[in-house]
Amino acid sequence: MMLDAVQKFQKTFVRYCDIDPFFVGKLSSSKSAYITQDENSIGNQVDVTRVLNRFDWKNIIRLSRFLKNFYNNII
């Protein structure tokens, strides 16, 4: 699963932020990804381009465990 692969690189993302001080700036200056609350809403856009924090990593781990149960039951 993709989420399992990403978890292996958690420390790499954290270290890269420490080594390259411009990494966060490069993310925000690149073409940003936006999500909206609903399809017709233009003004309620939220920028989702940022560095993952520890809460994001915990959610990735939880989601991965949750989806792994479905994957194992299907196969």
C-alpha positions as CSV (number, residue, x, y, z in Angstrom):
1,M,0.0,0.0,0.0
2,M,1.1,3.5,-0.7
3,L,0.5,4.6,2.9
4,D,2.9,1.9,4.2
5,A,5.6,3.2,1.8
6,V,5.2,6.8,3.0
7,Q,5.5,5.8,6.6
8,K,9.0,4.5,5.9
9,F,10.1,7.9,4.9
10,Q,8.6,9.9,7.8
11,K,12.1,10.6,9.3
12,T,13.4,11.6,5.9
13,F,10.7,14.3,5.5
14,V,11.4,15.7,9.0
15,R,15.2,15.7,8.5
16,Y,14.8,17.3,5.1
17,C,13.0,20.2,6.7
18,D,15.8,20.6,9.2
19,I,18.6,20.4,6.5
20,D,17.0,22.7,3.9
21,P,15.5,25.8,5.4
22,F,13.9,26.7,2.1
23,F,12.0,23.5,1.7
24,V,8.8,24.9,3.3
25,G,9.1,28.0,1.2
26,K,9.5,25.9,-1.9
27,L,6.3,24.0,-1.1
28,S,4.3,27.2,-0.6
29,S,5.7,28.9,-3.7
30,S,4.9,26.0,-5.9
31,K,1.5,25.5,-7.5
32,S,-0.7,25.0,-4.4
33,A,-3.4,22.4,-4.1
34,Y,-6.8,23.6,-2.9
35,I,-9.8,21.8,-1.6
36,T,-13.2,23.4,-1.2
37,Q,-16.1,22.8,1.1
38,D,-18.4,22.1,-1.8
39,E,-18.2,22.2,-5.6
40,N,-20.0,25.5,-6.0
41,S,-18.0,27.3,-3.3
42,I,-15.1,29.4,-4.7
43,G,-14.4,31.5,-1.6
44,N,-13.9,28.7,0.9
45,Q,-10.7,27.3,-0.4
46,V,-8.1,25.8,1.9
47,D,-4.5,25.5,1.0
48,V,-3.3,21.9,1.6
49,T,0.3,22.3,0.4
50,R,2.4,22.1,3.6
51,V,4.8,19.9,5.4
52,L,3.3,17.1,7.3
53,N,3.3,17.5,11.1
54,R,3.2,14.8,13.8
55,F,-0.6,14.7,13.9
56,D,-0.7,14.1,10.1
57,W,1.7,11.2,10.5
58,K,-0.5,9.7,13.3
59,N,-3.5,10.0,11.0
60,I,-1.6,8.3,8.2
61,I,-0.7,5.4,10.5
62,R,-4.3,5.1,11.7
63,L,-5.8,5.3,8.2
64,S,-3.3,2.7,7.0
65,R,-4.2,0.3,9.8
66,F,-7.9,0.9,9.0
67,L,-7.6,0.3,5.3
68,K,-5.3,-2.7,5.8
69,N,-8.2,-4.6,7.5
70,F,-10.4,-4.1,4.5
71,Y,-7.6,-5.1,2.1
72,N,-6.8,-8.3,4.1
73,N,-10.5,-9.3,4.2
74,I,-10.9,-8.8,0.5
75,I,-8.0,-10.9,-0.5
